[in-house]
Amino acid sequence: MVAPLWPLHGVNLGTLLRTCDAVGGCMAVPRLPWVPEALDKGNTLRRNPCIHWTSTNAGLWLDRQRADGAYIVGVELTDESIRLADLPAARGRTVIVLGHEQTGIPPEGLARIDIAVEIPMIGSGVSLNVAVAGSLVAYKLAGLL
């Protein structure tokens, strides 16, 4: 499950929705007023996509996922992050937590992840677009890379 719990740009949600479908996963998004329209605009799928609606309290939602047995992967640069290449394929229910485009995963989200993964970059940018980063991690966890 790909979870952009602090979305900033609506265009990224459509891209992530297509990635979720491609890897056989679902998307979890907060019930913000603009999110349904953003998903509709980006939805080019022929069937109804798998979408889970979360509250705007991401911490409580993540706590419920862990209680239900999910492994929580955060896409973030931390001192303990592992490289994407070293991330093994998922062996069970997994949630990929994506942060805000500008500020990343906030402290209440980082406190709830099991592992942080980073995507190495050699260019001058400091991060990838959240849709691109989420897609790379989703393909890796699905065992398709």
C-alpha positions, 0 to 999 in steps of 0.5 A, spaced: 500 500 500 502 506 497 500 512 503 502 519 501 499 521 507 501 528 507 500 530 499 502 537 496 501 536 489 494 533 486 498 531 480 502 526 484 496 522 486 494 520 479 501 517 478 501 514 484 494 511 483 497 508 476 503 505 480 499 502 485 495 498 480 501 496 476 504 493 482 497 490 484 497 494 490 492 500 493 493 507 495 491 510 502 490 517 502 487 522 507 480 525 506 482 532 504 477 536 500 481 536 494 484 529 494 478 526 490 478 531 484 486 530 484 485 522 483 479 523 478 483 527 474 489 522 474 485 516 474 486 513 467 485 506 469 479 502 466 477 499 472 476 502 479 482 503 483 483 500 490 483 506 494 483 506 502 481 513 505 484 515 511 483 520 517 487 526 517 491 524 523 496 520 519 499 517 526 493 514 528 492 511 521 499 508 521 498 505 528 492 501 526 496 499 520 501 496 525 496 493 529 493 489 523 500 486 522 503 491 516 510 493 516 511 500 515 516 503 510 518 510 510 521 513 504 526 518 507 533 520 508 535 519 516 541 517 519 538 509 519 536 509 512 538 503 507 539 504 500 533 502 495 538 497 492 538 493 499 530 493 500 528 486 500 521 484 496 515 485 501 513 478 504 507 481 507 502 487 508 507 493 507 505 500 507 510 505 503 509 512 507 511 518 503 512 525 506 510 532 504 514 534 497 517 540 501 518 537 508 518 530 508 515 525 513 514 529 519 516 526 526 509 523 528 510 519 522 518 517 522 516 515 529 512 509 527 516 507 521 519 500 521 525 502 516 527 508 512 529 507 505 533 512 501 534 513 493 541 515 492 542 521 487 548 523 484 545 530 481 544 536 484 537 535 487 536 534 494 530 529 492 525 526 487 518 528 486 514 524 491 510 520 485 517 518 482 520 516 489 514 512 491 513 508 484 521 506 485 519 503 492 513 500 490 516 496 484 522 494 489 517 491 494 513 488 489 519 484 487 519 487 480 526 490 480 
